[in-house]
Amino acid sequence: MQSVTNLIHLVLKNKLEVQPAFYLHFLRYCKFSRGAEYCLWLFGKLEEQSPSTLEDNSNIASLLMHILSDLKMVEEAKRVFQKVKVKDTMSWNALILNHAGIGLFEECFEFVKVMEKEGILATNTTWSIIFCGLLNHPDGNVDSAMQLFERHLRTDYASWNVLVRWLFKMGKQDEVPLYVQKMVDLNVPLQIRMWNALIEGYSDSGQTDMAEKYFKEMKDSGVKPDVITWNVLINGFLKKNQVESALKIFEEMEKSTTKPTNFTWTTLLSGLSKSSSTHFEVYLNKFKHSTVKPNVVFKTFLLKNYFKENKISEAINAFKEIEPTTLSSKTWNTL
């Protein structure tokens, strides 16, 4: 990261012309690597040495505001927003996201009014940001959220996904089928993310019968399960100690076009180690003969399990197989 910041420093110092993508790539890297301090550093540098970069590029400003939203830095986000000469939907949405994130919903609705006065219509994304905030923030209001949903988001797939996940989070899973039926009645397609939300929600709440029901409906509808679907369902059965059901799903996964990953194998063997030593040994041997190359997470799990079973020599051998450069703090803590 230091070498990149040095490069940016040279670009700004020498007033070199670079494409906006140069800064966007840096900001995206910072966002996903949790290098927020570097984003703030870049904001300061651009504000001081290249204000036109912020003024003329709403996508750079919007991404900066998204990162500032994660940090709950509303005043800084406002400063970025004010720098932008031509404020588009993307920059307004980023500003609204900042305020919704800390429960300032009155301001969010005021921003929408200002947008409309300036001829910029609020999009589904705009309303979905406010809807999500109203549902999940402690200062939110569920009634207001549902009114907004009915008025603006009844056919917005992403908002349905947010709503269903919220129902599970609040322990209202008994209401979920009613909303799923409402989606069907409104011709809102049930895509993979929604099926996964349903299967994961019921698996996590221990209602594996409902999870399996939606899994079957998903396949019958022509939507293929992805690796998340399989992993969630296997884990759900194992948590309920329904070993045979978990193994049945695993065997079905092996026959599908989506093959088990390291995470799948770790999930399966971790569950079997707690409930069935016989099955554990059988499937561990099966893993060793599979084409999946064990990663450090899988090896760390195996190491931990060997120690738990007091199989010291196997644990030592498992440790020796881990590349020194991939050793994580979790591996060392296990030792």
N, C-alpha and C positions, 0 to 999 in steps of 0.2 A: 504493500500500500504506500509506503514511504516513497518509493521510486515514482509512483504515479503522481503523488502530490508534488514531487519535485518537478515533474514534467509540466503539470498544470501551472506551477509557479513560473516556469520559464516561458510558457505560452503567454501568460498574462503580462509578465514583466516586459517581454519583447513585442507585445501587441501583435502576436501572430494570428492570422485568420485561420480558424478551425471550424469544421462543421458542427452544428448543434449536437449531432449524434455523439461527438467526443465527450461532451459533458453528460449526456443522457446515459451513456454506457457506464461512466464513473458513478453516477448517482444510483443506477440500478444495482451495481455491484455493492455499493455501500448499504443500500436498503436490505438486500438479501444476506449480506454478511454481517449485518448489525453494526455497521461502522458509522453510526449517526453523527459522531463528532466530526468526521470528515465531511459529511454533508453540510454541517454548520460552518465548517472551515471554508468550503467552496462558496457557500452563500455569502460569507463575509468578503471573500476575495472578489467575487463577481460584482457585489454591491459597490465595492471600493474601486476596482480597476476596470471592470467591463460591464457597467450597468445596462448597456444596450442588449447584452445577451439575455438578461431577464426581461427587459422591456419588449423585445421583439419575438420571444419564443415562449409561448404559453405552455408548451409541453414540458419544457425544463422547469418553469415556475410551478406547474401543477405537480410534477413529481416531487419537487422540493417540499411543497405543501403537504403532500401525502406523508412524507417522512416526518415532517414536523408534527403532523397529526398523531403519529405513533408516539411522539415524545410529549404530547399534550402542550405544545408550544404555540398557542393561538396568536399571541401578539406578533411573534416572528412570522407566522403564516400570513397575517394581515399585511405585514411589511412587504412580503414577497408579492402578494396579490396586488398591492397598490403600485408596484413597479411595472406591472404588465400594461402595455398601452392598449392593446385590443383584447378585451376580456371575453373569452368564449365560454361555451358550456363546460368544457373541461376544467378551466380555471375556477369558475363559479362552484362546480361540484367539489373541487378540492378544498375550497374555503368552507363550504357547508359541512364537509366531512370533519374538518377541524372543530367546528362548533358543536356538531352532533356528538362528537367523541367525548366532550366534557359536559354534555347535558344542556347546552344553550340552544334550546329548541325554538324559542321565540325569535331569536336572531336568525335561525335557519329559515323560518317562514318569511321573515322580513327580506332576507336575501332573495328569496324566490320572487317576491313582489317587485324588487328592484330589477331583477333579471327581466321580468316580463315587461316592465316599463321601458327597458332598453331593447326590447324586441327579441329577447332570447328566451325561448320556451323551455320550461323545466322538462327534463326527459325522465324516462323510467328510472335511470340511474340516480337522478336527483332525488326523486321521491323515495327510492329504495334506501338511499343513505339515511334519510330522516326516519323512515319506517324502522330500519334496523336499530337506530339509536333509541327511538322511543320504546322499542321492545326490550332492549338489553341494558340500557343505562339505568342506574338506581334512581335518577331523577326523571326517568321516562314515564310515559302514561300509556298503558295497554289499550284503553278505550280510544285514545287519540290515534294510536298506531293502527287499530283496526278500521277506524273511520277513514284514515288516509289510504289504507289498503283497498277498501271497498271503492273509494272514489277514483284512485289512480292506478292501482297495481293488480287488479283482478286477473289480468291475462299475462302478467309478467312472471315468467318462469323462475327467475332468480329470487324474486321476493317470496314465491311459494316455498322455495327451498329454505329460505331464512325462517319463514313462519313454522314450517314443520319441525325444523331443528329446535326452534324455541319451545314448541309444545313438548317435545321430549325432555328438554332441559328443565322445564317447569313441572315435569311429572304428569303432564296432561295427555299421555299417550292414548287414553281411551277416546279422545276427541279426534285423533289423527285420521281414522277411516272416514269420518264425515267430511274432512277437508280434502282428502284424496278423491272422494266421490264428487265433491264440488269442482275440483280440477277437471275431472272427466266430463262433467256436465258443461263446463265452459270451454271444452276442447283445448285445454292446455295440455300439451304432450308430456307424459312422464318419461323423462330422459334418465340417463345413467346416474347423474348426481342425485336425483330425487329417489330413485330406487335404492341407492346406497344409503341415503339418509334414513329411509324407512327401515331397511334391514339392520343398519347400525343402531338406530334408536331402540328398536325392539330387542335386539341382542343385548345391548347395554342394560336395558331394564329387566332382563331375565325372561322376557316373553319370546322364547325361541320358536314357539309354535307360530306366532305372528310373523316373525322374521322369515321363517321357512315358507309361510304362505305367500308373502310378497316376493320371495325369491322365485317361487314357482310362477307367480303371475308375471314377473319380469321376463322370464324365459319364454313363457307362452305369448307374450306381447311382441317377441322378436328382438328384444334388447339383450345383447350378450353381456354376461357378467364380466367385469374387469377384475384385476388382481385385488383391488380394495374390497369388492363384493365377497370374493371367496375368503379372504383373510378375516374379514369381520364376522362372517357366518361361522367359520371354523372356531374362532376365538370365543364366540358367543356360546356355542355348544360345550366347549371345554370348560368355560367358567361355570356352567350348570352341571358339570360332571357327566354330560351326555356324550361319552367317549365314542360309542358306536356311530352316533349321528355325525360327529365331527369327522370320523374316519371315512364315512360314506361320502361326505361332501368333498373331502380331500381327494379321494379316489376319483370322484367325478371331475374335479379340477384337473387332475393329471391327464384325463382323457380329452379335456377340452383344448381349445387353441391357446388358452392362457395357462402357462405352466407355473408351478410353485417357484417362488423366489426364496432368497435367504430369509426374508422376513416371514414368509409362510412356514418354512421349515422350523424356524426358531419358535414361532407361535405354537405350532403343532407339538413339537418336542417338549417345550416348556410346560404345556398343559398335560401331556402324557406323563411327564416326570412326577407330577403331583398326584396322578390318579391311577396309573397303570404301568408298573415297571416292565411287564412283559411286552406290552405294546411299544414302550419306549425303546427297548433294545431292538425290536423288529424294525421300527421306522428309522432309528439311528443308522442301522446297517443299510437300510434302503437308501438313506440320504448319501451315505458314503459311496454307493454305486450309481448315484445319479450324476447328471452333467452339471449340476450347480456347484460352483466353486465357493467354499465357505468364506465369508467375509469376517472381519474382526468382531462384529457384533455376535455372529453365530459362535465363533470360537470362544468368546468371553462367556457366553451362556454355557457352553459345554464345559469350560473350565470350572465355572461356579457349580455346576451340577456334579462334576466329579468330586470336588471338595466336599459337597454336601453328603455324597455317598461314601465318603472316606476312601475314595479311589485315588490315592496320592500319585502313584506312578502314571496313571492315565492323565491326571491333571498336569503333571510335569511335561508329558509328551504333547498334550494339547497346547501348553504354553510355548513350547519350542517351535510349534508350527506357525505361531503368530509372527509376522514380519515386525521387527523392532520399530520400523518407521510408522507402523499403524497402531502401535500401542496407545490406548486411550486411558484417561484417568480411571474410568470404570474398570478396565482390566487390572490396573495396579491395585485398586481398592479391593477387587476380588481376591487378589493374592494376599 
